[in-house]
């Protein structure tokens, strides 16, 4: 996963991984969620990809727009 730049210094997102049709996001509490075109929606996932690369606004977008529309929660064996 790529470390999220967090330009605001207050984000709940710490890392992300992009793929053709999805974005996987790791949050500060260690939870990892996958958002994809099929469940979350193409427009929303593409905007999440843009925000992830920009390093700003991703957590806010997820909480305000995407909410619980994730494709799956990834089980993490190691939490930080």
N, C-alpha and C positions, 0 to 999 in steps of 0.2 A: 504494500500500500504506500501511497505517496503522502507525506506529511502535509496537512492543510496549513497554509500560511497564516491564517487568522489575523488579518490586518487590523481588526478592531481590538484584538487581545481579550475578547470576552466570549468567543464562540464555544459552543458545546461540541463542535466537530474537531477531531484531532487528525484524522487521516481519511483518505478516499482512494478508490480504484475505479478507473473508467474502463468500460468495454463498449463494443459497438452499440448495444441496445440497452445498456444498464449502467448504473453507478452504485458502488458499494460504499457505505459511509460508516466510519468508526466514530463513536461518540466518546466524550470525556469519561463517562462511567464504564466504558469498556464494551458496551453493546455495539454490535455490528449489524446493519440492515442493508438489504439489497433492494434497489428500486429499479424497475424495468419498464419497458414500453408497454408490455401486455397488461400489467396491473396498475402502474402509476400513471402511465400516459406518455406518449412521445414528447409532447411540448414541455411537460413538467420535467422529464428526465433530461432533455436537452438543456433546459434552463439550469438544472442542478449541475450538469457538467460544466456549463459556462461559469457558474458561481464557484464551483470547486477550483477550477483553474485560476479564477480571479483572486481567490483567497478571502472572499468577503461575502456575507449574506446567505450562506448556505443553510445554516441552522435556522435562521429566521424564515427562509422560504419553506423549509420542511415543516416547521411548526405552524405556519400561517396558511399554506396552500396545500401541501401534500398530505399532512396529518398522518393518518394511519394507513395510507395506501402504499404499503411496501409489499414487495414480492415475497420476502422471507427474512427471517432473523437468523443470522449466522451464529452458530454456537462457537464461542471462544473458550479455549482451554486456559489461556493466560490473560489475566487482566492486569492493567497497570493502574 
